[in-house]
Amino acid sequence: MLAYKTGNIDNYLQQIRLALQNGKSPDIAAALAVYGYDAAKLSAGDPLLAAAEALQAVQKKEYSEQYAATTALGEAWQAADKTYSTHRKLAKLALRDEPDDQKALMLHEPKSKTLDPWMGQAGVFYKNLLESPEMLAALAVYNITEAILIAARDAVVQVAGFNGDQEREKSEAQKATKTRDTALDALDVWYSEFRTLARIALEDDPQMLEALGLGTVA
């Protein structure tokens, strides 16, 4: 199991930052050099850490955008569904003696509770309703005008747009996570060697191990 997968990634990066900073102190560097771990090997961790930190920031940004898109979708869907539910009930009442019209508006089926079929169902409802002067006249009895129905249809279209945004943000967040994890894997390879060697080199010096974040002074 890679070290960063077992805990908080920000804490893991902070630990490596501490190791790199304090590992360059003369006493610790000298102890590491005894086992062939020279300044070049230590400094090799710097660009790996910088890359991982930058990609961690990108990953957080992408997930924040995904959460925002998910929230926007949920709010738009909830509002559009409330209106759609009302219009369905009124359409069933207005067209209670017109089974073919009810079927054309998919009123014979339960209203879907999942997004993709809901968008299809609501889309058919408003499309067929707005294309029928007779059905529009029947709804007008209950003060549901063509303008009101057009606005409701547009709200359904907007939900579809928000859904597209959310799917795009989800894909970008997943890609950012994969890219970040690749950088963390490379950093962990370097850190694993450093950590093991430091514990060997500084076995008898708990204060220096503490300085590297690798032990606790009793």
N, C-alpha and C positions, 0 to 999 in steps of 0.2 A: 504493500500500500504506500503510495507516494505521500510524503509528509503533509503537503498542503491539503490533501483530501480528507485528513482526519480532524481538521479544526478550522478556525476562522482564517480566511485567506489574508485579510489585512494584518492580522496578528502575526501570521507566518512571514509576510513580507517585512514587517517591522523587525522581527527577530533576525532576519538575514541582513537587514540594513545595519543593525547593531553589530552583528558579527563582522561585517565588512569594515565598519568604522573602527571598531576596537581591535580587530585583527591586525590592523596596520601599525598598532603601537609597537615601539621597539622591543619590549620584553616578549610580547606574544609572537611577533614576527620572528624573533630570534629562535624561540622555542619551536615554531613550525618549520623553520628553515633547517633545523637539525634533521628532519625527516624528508628533506627535499621539497618542501612546500614553500617556494620562494615568492617574492613580491609579484611576479608575473602571474603565477597561478592564483594568488589571492585576488589580484586586480581583474582577473578574468570573470569574476562574479559581478563586477560593476555593470557592464552592459547588459548582462542577463537580468539583473535586478531591475535596471531602468526599463527594459522592454516589458517585463512582467508587470511593473507598476503602471506603465502607460496603458497596457492592454486591460488591466484591471479597471482602470478609470473608464475606458471605452465600454467595457462590459456593463458596468454599473449604469452608464448613460443610456445604453441601448435597452436595458431592462426597465429603467425608469420610463422611457418612451413607450415601451410595450405596455406597462401598467397604465399609463395615461390613455393609450389607445383603447385598452380594454374597458376602462372606466367610461370613456366617451361612448363606446359602442353600447355598453349596458344601459346608460342613461337614455340614449336615443331610442334604443329598442323598447325600453319600458314605456316611454312616452308614446311612441308610435303604436305599440300594442294596445295601450289603453284606449286610444282613439279608434283603432281597428275593431276592438271588441265591441265598443258602443255601436259602430256602424254595422257590424254583423247582426247585432240584436235588432236594430231598427230595420235592417234589410229583411230579416226573417219575418218581422211583423208586417212590413209593407208588402212583401211578396208571398204572403202566407198561402195564397191561392194560386201561385205560379211555380209549380215544382220544377219546370225546366229552367226558369230564371234562377231559382235557388241553386240548382245544380251548376249552372254556369258560373255562379259566384262561389261555388264550393261550400255552400252552407250546409250541405248534407254530411259533410265531414267535420269531425271535431277540430277545433282550432289547435294548431300545432304548438307545442311548448318548446321545441328546439329550433334554433335559428335558421338553418338552411331551408327546411321545409316551410317554416313560417314565412320567410321572404317570398318563396314561390307562391304560397297560398294567398298572402296579402296582395302580392303583385297581380295575380289573376283576378282577385276580387275587385280591385280598383280599375284595372284595365277594362274588364267586361262591363262593369257598372257605368263607367264614363263613356263607353261606346254605345250605350243603349238609352235613347231618349225616353223610352217607356219606363225603364227602371229608375232613371233620374227623376222623372215626374212622380213616381211612386214615393221616392225618398223625400222629395220636396214637400210632401204633405207634413212631414215631421221637421221641417225647417233645415233639412240637410241639403244645402245647395251644391251646385256643381263646383263652385269655388272652394267650398269646404272639402269636398272630395278630392279635388286636385291637390290641395295642400296636404291632405292625408296621404295621397299617393306619393307626393314628393318626399314626405317624411319616411316612407318605406324605402324609397330610393336612397335616401340619406343613410339609413341603417346599413344598406348594402355597401355604401361607400366607406362607412366606419368599419365594417367588417373587413373590407379589403385593406384598410390601413392597419388594423389589428393583426391581420395575417402577415403583412409585410414586416411590421415591427417585431413580431414573434420570430420570423425567419432571421432578421438581422441580429436579434438578441442571441439566438442559438448559434449563429455564425461567430459572433463576438466571443461567446463562451468557449467555443472550440478553439479559436485562435489564441485566446488567453491561456487556455489549458496547455496548449502546445508550448507556449513560452514558459509556463510554470514547470512543465516537465523538464525542459532544458535547465532551468534554474535549479531544480531539485537534484538533478544529476551532479551539478557542481557542489551544491550545499551538502549533499550526502557525504561526499568525499571530505570536504572541509570539516564537517561536524565530527566524523569518525576520527580523522587525523588529529584534530584539536583535542579530543578527549584522550587520545593516546599521549600526545605531546605534553599536555597539561594535567595529566592524571594526578600529580602530587601538588597541584596549585589550584585549589578550588576557587580562590579569588579571581584568577584569570579566566577560569571557566565561567564564573558568574558574569564577568565582564563581556563575555561572548554570548550570554543568554543560554548557556549550556549546563547550568547547574545552580544550586542554591547554597549560599554560604550558611553553614549552621550557626 
